[in-house]
Amino acid sequence: MHPLIGPFEPVKLELFSLPGFGPITIYSFGVLVAFGFWAGAEVARRRATAHTLDPEVINRLIGYLVLGTFVGGHLGHALMYEPEEYLKNPVELLKVWDGLSSYGGFVACTLLTWWFFRVKERVPFWPYADVVAYGLPLGWMFGRLGCFSVHDHAGTATEFWLGVYGMCPDKPATVACHDLGLYEAIYSAFMFGVFVYLGRKPRFSGFFVGWMAVLYGPLRLILDVFRHPDTDTRYLGFTPAQYLSVLVTLLGVSILLRRRGEETPAAR
């Protein structure tokens, strides 16, 4: 079976023009990422309510997660993928929308979440972190669909039926490439389904944090094998994300082993 998707132009909508600023344009990436934040937060809020946790704490966290995603994601991209370019022109670090690393965002959001729950809100970390992790796969699915809509995360050329025509950086539109954003979106939908199923029974706090890491790390390790060589920096043959994926997987296993048997948040 040959690839079935594309080619298609990234989706955008020009609303109106402002004097001196040009057209105001809405891009599908931004819309889907914003919807992902809302959807993931809504799932987390509902689970928090079901486990006698305060859903307003989740509401107050979201702004920090948006900040961590873009600022941490951009810094991660700069430090891991193009350090020499950003050292030559440090002002480019201020353009937080230009070049994002998912792991950079993950690290920043993890640190912000720990600080927010433990220091700012002074609530138990693991129960609240768990409801956030429970909603994360759904939000991540929409975020990666945003990447798919703008042809981000191109992989190598392929004849796989989910390959996308017109996204290869060095080939004509008649050639299809792996769309790694699309693959992550599909896998995230699968993870969310698994979490919904597992969430039907009481689980120890930290359960979904650990499983989020254990399920995502190996996937990313494998997917980066198909990264296009012109789009990702490699160190000793591996991308920065692959090294971090190993650490994330081990961290997830450690959380599951250490948190096993801990008290479960009371369900209504």
GUROKE-900814 format. One line per 3 residues: number of its first residue (from 1); their letters; for each residue x, y, z of C-alpha. Coordinates in steps of 0.5 Angstrom, whole numbers, plus 2048, in hexadecimal, padded with zeros to 3 digits. Each point is the difference from the previous one (the first is absolute). Layout:
N
NUM	a	X,Y,Z ~ ...
! end
This chain:
268
1	mhp	800,800,800 ~ 803,807,7FE ~ 7FF,806,805
4	lig	7F9,803,800 ~ 801,807,803 ~ 802,807,7FC
7	pfe	802,804,7FE ~ 7FD,805,803 ~ 802,808,802
10	pvk	800,801,807 ~ 7F9,803,802 ~ 800,807,802
13	lel	7FB,806,800 ~ 801,807,7FF ~ 7FB,804,804
16	fsl	801,807,7FF ~ 806,805,7FF ~ 802,806,805
19	pgf	804,806,7FD ~ 807,7FF,801 ~ 800,7F9,802
22	gpi	7FD,7FC,7FA ~ 7FB,7FA,800 ~ 7FE,7FD,807
25	tiy	800,7F9,7FE ~ 7FE,7FA,804 ~ 804,7F9,7FF
28	sfg	7FD,7F9,801 ~ 806,7FF,805 ~ 7FF,805,805
31	vlv	7F8,7FE,800 ~ 802,7F9,801 ~ 805,801,805
34	afg	7FB,805,804 ~ 7FA,7FB,800 ~ 805,7FA,802
37	fwa	802,805,806 ~ 7F8,800,802 ~ 7FE,7F9,7FE
40	gae	806,7FD,805 ~ 7FE,805,805 ~ 7F9,7FF,800
43	var	801,7F8,801 ~ 805,802,806 ~ 7FB,804,803
46	rra	7FB,7FB,7FF ~ 804,7FA,803 ~ 802,805,806
49	tah	7F9,801,802 ~ 7FF,7F9,800 ~ 805,7FF,805
52	tld	7FF,805,804 ~ 805,805,7FE ~ 7FF,807,7FE
55	pev	7FF,801,7F9 ~ 802,808,801 ~ 807,7FE,801
58	inr	800,7FD,7F9 ~ 7FD,806,7FD ~ 806,804,803
61	lig	805,7FC,7FE ~ 7FE,800,7F9 ~ 803,807,7FE
64	ylv	807,7FE,803 ~ 800,7F9,7FC ~ 7FF,805,7FA
67	lgt	806,804,802 ~ 804,7FA,801 ~ 7FE,7FD,7F9
70	fvg	802,806,7FC ~ 806,802,804 ~ 803,7FA,802
73	ghl	7FF,7FD,7F9 ~ 803,805,7FD ~ 806,800,805
76	gha	801,7F9,7FF ~ 800,800,7F8 ~ 805,806,801
79	lmy	805,7FC,805 ~ 7FF,7F9,7FD ~ 7FF,801,7F8
82	epe	803,807,7FE ~ 805,802,806 ~ 805,803,7FB
85	eyl	7FB,804,7FC ~ 7FC,803,807 ~ 807,802,803
88	knp	802,804,7FA ~ 7F9,804,800 ~ 7FD,7FF,807
91	vel	7FA,805,7FF ~ 7FD,7FA,7FC ~ 7FF,7FD,807
94	lkv	7FA,805,801 ~ 7FC,7FD,7FA ~ 7FD,7FA,804
97	wdg	7FC,7FE,7FA ~ 805,7FF,7FC ~ 803,7F9,801
100	lss	7FD,7FB,805 ~ 803,7FA,804 ~ 7FB,7FC,803
103	ygg	804,7FD,805 ~ 803,807,802 ~ 7F8,802,801
106	fva	7FF,7FA,804 ~ 806,801,804 ~ 7FE,807,802
109	ctl	7F9,7FE,801 ~ 802,7FB,805 ~ 804,805,804
112	ltw	7FB,805,800 ~ 7FA,7FB,802 ~ 805,7FE,806
115	wff	801,807,802 ~ 7F8,802,7FF ~ 7FE,7FA,804
118	rvk	805,7FF,805 ~ 802,808,801 ~ 7FA,804,7FE
121	erv	7FA,7FC,801 ~ 803,7FC,806 ~ 7FC,7FA,7FD
124	pfw	802,7F9,800 ~ 804,7FF,7FA ~ 7FF,7F9,7FE
127	pya	7F8,800,800 ~ 800,806,7FC ~ 805,7FE,7FB
130	dvv	7FD,7FA,7FF ~ 7F9,803,7FD ~ 805,805,7FC
133	ayg	803,7FA,7FD ~ 7F9,7FC,7FF ~ 7FE,806,7FB
136	lpl	807,801,7FD ~ 7FF,7FB,7FA ~ 7FA,803,7FE
139	gwm	803,807,800 ~ 806,7FD,7FC ~ 7FC,7FD,7FB
142	fgr	7FD,807,7FE ~ 807,803,800 ~ 803,7FB,7FC
145	lgc	7FA,800,7FB ~ 802,808,800 ~ 807,7FD,7FE
148	fsv	7FD,7FC,7FA ~ 7FC,806,7FD ~ 806,804,7FF
151	hdh	805,7FA,7FE ~ 804,801,806 ~ 804,7FA,802
154	agt	802,7FD,7F9 ~ 803,7F9,800 ~ 804,7FC,7FA
157	ate	7FC,7FE,7FA ~ 7FC,7FA,800 ~ 7FA,7FC,7FD
160	fwl	7FD,7FF,806 ~ 7F8,801,7FF ~ 800,806,806
163	gvy	806,803,7FC ~ 7FE,808,7FE ~ 802,802,7F9
166	gmc	803,807,7FF ~ 803,801,807 ~ 807,7FD,7FF
169	pdk	805,806,800 ~ 805,7FE,7FB ~ 7FB,7FC,7FB
172	pat	7FA,802,7FB ~ 7F9,7FF,802 ~ 7FF,7F9,7FC
175	vac	804,7FD,806 ~ 7FD,7FF,807 ~ 804,800,807
178	hdl	7FE,7FD,807 ~ 7FD,806,803 ~ 802,7FF,808
181	gly	7FB,805,802 ~ 7FA,7FC,7FE ~ 803,7F9,802
184	eai	801,803,807 ~ 7F9,803,800 ~ 7FD,7F9,7FE
187	ysa	804,7FD,806 ~ 7FE,805,805 ~ 7F9,7FF,7FE
190	fmf	801,7F8,802 ~ 804,802,806 ~ 7FA,805,802
193	gvf	7FB,7FA,7FF ~ 805,7FB,804 ~ 7FF,805,806
196	vyl	7F9,801,800 ~ 7FF,7F8,800 ~ 806,800,806
199	grk	7FC,806,804 ~ 7FA,7FC,801 ~ 803,7FD,806
202	prf	804,803,806 ~ 807,801,7FE ~ 806,803,805
205	sgf	802,807,7FF ~ 805,801,7FB ~ 7FE,7FA,7FC
208	fvg	7FE,804,7FA ~ 806,804,800 ~ 804,7FA,800
211	wma	7FD,7FD,7FB ~ 800,806,7FB ~ 807,800,801
214	vly	801,7F8,7FE ~ 7FB,800,7FA ~ 803,807,7FD
217	gpl	807,7FF,801 ~ 801,7F9,7FC ~ 7FB,803,7FA
220	rli	805,806,7FF ~ 806,7FC,801 ~ 7FD,7FC,7FA
223	ldv	7FD,806,7FC ~ 807,804,800 ~ 803,7FA,7FC
226	frh	7FC,803,7FA ~ 801,807,801 ~ 803,804,7FA
229	pdt	807,801,800 ~ 800,807,7FD ~ 7FB,802,806
232	dtr	803,7FD,806 ~ 807,801,804 ~ 803,7F9,802
235	ylg	805,7FF,805 ~ 804,7F9,7FF ~ 7FA,7FE,7FB
238	ftp	7FA,801,805 ~ 7FC,807,801 ~ 800,803,806
241	aqy	7F8,7FE,801 ~ 803,7F9,800 ~ 805,800,805
244	lsv	7FA,804,804 ~ 7FB,7FA,7FF ~ 805,7FB,803
247	lvt	800,805,806 ~ 7F8,801,800 ~ 7FF,7F8,800
250	llg	804,7FF,805 ~ 7FD,805,805 ~ 7F9,7FE,7FE
253	vsi	802,7F9,802 ~ 803,803,807 ~ 7FA,804,801
256	llr	7FC,7FA,7FF ~ 804,7FB,805 ~ 801,806,805
259	rrg	7F9,802,800 ~ 7FD,7F9,800 ~ 7FB,7FF,806
262	eet	800,807,802 ~ 7F9,803,802 ~ 7FB,801,7FB
265	paa	7FC,807,800 ~ 7F9,7FE,802 ~ 7FB,800,7FB
268	r	7F9,802,801
! end
